[in-house]
Amino acid sequence: MKAVVAIITGSIAILAELAHSLFDMLASILAYVGIKKAEEPADKTHLYGHEKFENLSSFAQTILIVVTSMLIIYEALNRIGVPKKLEAAELGLIVMFITVVIDYFLSKYLHGKSKEYGSTALEADAYHFTTDLWGALSVIIGLGFVFLGFQIFDAIAAMVVAILMLWISYGLGKRSINVLMDGSPSSELIDRISRIIASTHGVFGFHNLKARHAGKKIFLDFNIHVTPKITVRKAHEIAHNVEKRLTKEIPNIKQVTIHIEPSIKKQ
């Protein structure tokens, strides 16, 4: 619908929304591929699994948004200098209203699923439709002014769409890079992990806690202190209980590596 109306009206704002929608479709494909690849088990070349492929997919979507936004801004600036009279602006308004309704329900559904599954790729896809929604509203306002005879607002609306896309891409890119660079989970989650470790029976302390994200999964590495009077079997049992509690209470934890040390405290 956007493609047809963009041709009929000659609106750069609708053309910007068309480009946005095309990249939304491509982004959805990348999200699908990223999620499918992330679910693949570890193999000989990726011993820790493929979870980060989901973040790589999200980062690729970010790059696509940035490139599209810059092209739209460039064309809109040229159009501001030489405003073009639009044809059948009311037809563009109808299509944009339909777009708003579709984008609202799609973004709401995807945001819900991204929280349910903890998926960065679905989160990225949800934000694409959210920006499409706000972009469509901007185009509606712009076309409303065009309908009243102010042709320059078509280019202004296109720039608003592009700026919205850049703003969203910044947040998505930042989160993706953080995970790809082995960024740690939130301080609240680290505190929760610490409490679970410290409260496990047989643990007299811990140190050197390290945590990193890989897709929606979390990898942990830390040292626990146990009494030196127990057997290796018993120490292993304590470490196993720590791991069991962590993976049960925080399902996103995929792997826990625990190093056992004798406690120097009085037992």
Secondary structure as the mmCIF struct_conf table of DSSP 4:
data_model
#
loop_
_struct_conf.conf_type_id
_struct_conf.id
_struct_conf.beg_label_comp_id
_struct_conf.beg_label_asym_id
_struct_conf.beg_label_seq_id
_struct_conf.end_label_comp_id
_struct_conf.end_label_asym_id
_struct_conf.end_label_seq_id
HELX_RH_AL_P HELX_RH_AL_P1 LYS A 2 THR A 9
HELX_RH_AL_P HELX_RH_AL_P2 ILE A 12 ALA A 38
TURN_TY1_P TURN_TY1_P1 GLU A 39 GLU A 39
BEND BEND1 GLU A 40 GLU A 40
HELX_LH_PP_P HELX_LH_PP_P1 PRO A 41 ALA A 42
BEND BEND2 LYS A 44 THR A 45
TURN_TY1_P TURN_TY1_P2 LEU A 47 TYR A 48
BEND BEND3 HIS A 50 HIS A 50
TURN_TY1_P TURN_TY1_P3 GLU A 51 GLU A 51
HELX_RH_AL_P HELX_RH_AL_P3 LYS A 52 GLY A 81
BEND BEND4 VAL A 82 VAL A 82
BEND BEND5 GLU A 87 GLU A 87
HELX_RH_AL_P HELX_RH_AL_P4 ALA A 89 TYR A 117
TURN_TY1_P TURN_TY1_P4 GLY A 118 GLY A 118
HELX_RH_AL_P HELX_RH_AL_P5 THR A 120 PHE A 147
TURN_TY1_P TURN_TY1_P5 LEU A 148 GLY A 149
TURN_TY1_P TURN_TY1_P6 GLN A 151 GLN A 151
HELX_RH_AL_P HELX_RH_AL_P6 ILE A 152 LEU A 180
TURN_TY1_P TURN_TY1_P7 MET A 181 ASP A 182
HELX_RH_AL_P HELX_RH_AL_P7 SER A 187 ALA A 198
TURN_TY1_P TURN_TY1_P8 SER A 199 SER A 199
BEND BEND6 THR A 200 THR A 200
TURN_TY1_P TURN_TY1_P9 HIS A 201 GLY A 202
STRN STRN1 GLY A 205 ALA A 214
TURN_TY1_P TURN_TY1_P10 GLY A 215 LYS A 216
STRN STRN2 LYS A 217 VAL A 226
TURN_TY1_P TURN_TY1_P11 PRO A 228 LYS A 229
BEND BEND7 ILE A 230 ILE A 230
HELX_RH_AL_P HELX_RH_AL_P8 VAL A 232 GLU A 249
BEND BEND8 ILE A 250 ILE A 250
TURN_TY1_P TURN_TY1_P12 PRO A 251 ASN A 252
STRN STRN3 ILE A 253 PRO A 262
BEND BEND9 LYS A 265 LYS A 265
#
